[in-house]
Amino acid sequence: MDISLQIKSLLSQAELYRTQGLFTEAREKYNAASDMIHKIDKLKNKDNLLKMISGKIEQLEKKTEKVETGPSSPELSEKGQNLIKNLFGENDLEKAVALAKFGQFERAIVELEALLKDDVYRVEAGKNIMRCKIAIASVDDAIDQYNQWFSGDLFTAGQMESIRTYLQPIVDRKGIDKTLPAPDIPVETEAEAPASGGIEFNMPEPEEDILDITSIGITFTSGAQKGKMVEFDVNFQSGGMLSLIISKSDRGLIEELQVGDQLDDVQYYSPIAMFKGTAMISNKTEIKAGPKQGDFCLDVKVAST
Amino acid sequence: MAIFNLKKREIECKVVYYGPGRCGKTTNLEYIFKSYKKQVTGEMVSINTEGDRTLFFDFLPMGLGKIKGCDVRVQLYTVPGQVKYSSTRKLVLRGVDGIVFVADSLEVRREKNMISLKDLQSNLKEYGKSIFKVPLIIQYNKRDLADEGIPLMSVEQMERDLNRQLKVPSFPGSAVKGTGVGVALKACLMETLKSLQREFKWAK
């Protein structure tokens, strides 16, 4: 091909790539055209051509920088945030977490703080507030929040411990030499066995040591939650037997579960590790009296990990 | 993941347009929004940057009417193609039922196509899905640029690069002109619904 046609073709390609937003490719073609022009001794308007190409390359570099250094998660309008909530979350907690996952931390914190009033979501909302604070500010900010909650009465001792065991490893990993204050956990479980028709814990069989498990995620294979993983806090653990308290408002979640059911896809969360395994429903009882009346106690036996 | 309401006989499924940056995913959805007004059940929403690059996703809801006794609704999404939005791509891909992989026919984008397809495979794997099993269609986009003397890969070459192992239905197209957009979407919906029928056995 005639050299002038080659140059024309390169410039034409460069211009197309530029309009397509392919700035790197456009720059390469402009550079190739420029190199070709440089090699030609006698070319009409050589200097003007080179100046024009140089100008184009400069514009491309500015655009490239703008694209590459732009914020990865700018704050969206309320409309955009509402869309994220509706498309990526089923319940209020998931909606708030979706906002955080899309970098909308300020709004996520507002939504999560509203969920602190709800006993069902309180711990997870607390943990996710910690995540957001770390993302937008610092671990120190998260620690300050923890200390504020610790000196208040919003969280029970067990709930506070759950947040502490979540946050402490993060603090340690960041090299911050700070031990979070630990709540006094009463020896008796909160769901105390009422006088009659109450909870009975099966005596655990002798078994190998099981890590302290703070929560478990159960993937439901039937019902409204089919295919979804729902995380439950462990209220009490005795060896491989875990007791979960399920709020009455969530009875629908466990309606399909029966004693003896094998759970094949269980995620176990402990302060130092997360692992998968199976479990078996050992007991399912409605709490008939006391502060948790109407709630359910679900006993889950760790079958394998 | 598709939502199937047995009582109401309604199915809602999710189709994601995937591909490298600037390949034409958003342009596909824009064409569908403009041309399939009867089936579109809401506004197309695009969350993008000033430069019109998709930042988080595009979203377009559609209703396909009654199919085998079930009311079928589909949500179309695109993912951001830029490398730095990898975590967002993963988020948007969650619960996907069918995929249209939009490949860029420009020769200079050959490697980006392959990197993007590998990225898709990796993200699907994290959700426990196999790229060999999920309903997948490939669109070879920007075929119109051949008329402008821009170096394009041949469809045969793109088939070798991207579809040699997958062997999924593929369609040449030009999203900006609208060719191949409808046929790719229909093919993807057919594959997706076939897959959901196997899973839920919802046909009357």
Chai-1 contact restraints between the chains, C-beta under 6 A:
chainA,res_idxA,chainB,res_idxB,connection_type,confidence,min_distance_angstrom,max_distance_angstrom,comment,restraint_id
A,Q13,B,I150,contact,1.0,0.0,6.0,A-B,restraint_1
A,L16,B,I150,contact,1.0,0.0,6.0,A-B,restraint_2
A,Q20,B,R22,contact,1.0,0.0,6.0,A-B,restraint_3
A,G21,B,R22,contact,1.0,0.0,6.0,A-B,restraint_4
A,L22,B,R22,contact,1.0,0.0,6.0,A-B,restraint_5
A,E25,B,V108,contact,1.0,0.0,6.0,A-B,restraint_6
A,S72,B,K84,contact,1.0,0.0,6.0,A-B,restraint_7
A,G80,B,I47,contact,1.0,0.0,6.0,A-B,restraint_8
A,L83,B,V45,contact,1.0,0.0,6.0,A-B,restraint_9
A,K101,B,L91,contact,1.0,0.0,6.0,A-B,restraint_10
A,F102,B,F56,contact,1.0,0.0,6.0,A-B,restraint_11
A,G227,B,M1,contact,1.0,0.0,6.0,A-B,restraint_12
